Amino acid sequence: KRGIITASFVQTRKPIYKNSVKSWQNYKNELLPMFKILEK
């Protein structure tokens, strides 16, 4: 592993929040039009 010398050093050592992985679903209705465009 290489050393990290950025302001986000502490963030790189934190685990991924499992409860945040699906947080986009809170905005699913707003995102549906974009999903339809991207499916093309």
N, C-alpha and C positions, 0 to 999 in steps of 0.2 A: 504494500500500500504506500502511496505517495503522501507526503505531508500536505495539508491544506492550509493556505495562508490567506484566506479571505475573511471578510466580515461575517460570513455565515458558517464559520468553523463549527460552532456549537450546534447549529441546525443539522449539519452533515452527520453528526454523531447520534442524533435522536432517531428512534425507530419511527416508521411510518404509522400514522394514526389509522387503525383499522376502521374506526367509525367514520372517518372522513372519506373513505374510498368511494362510497356510494352517495355522497352528499349532493352530487349533481342532480340526483333524482328529485330533490326539492324543487328544482326549476324545470322539470321535464316538460310541463305544458308550454312554457315560454320557449324551450329549445326545439320543440317538435317541428316548427317551420324550417329551422336550419337543418335538422336531420333529413327532412325530405329533399332539400336542395342538395345536400351532400351525397345522398343515395344515387343521384343521377349519374 
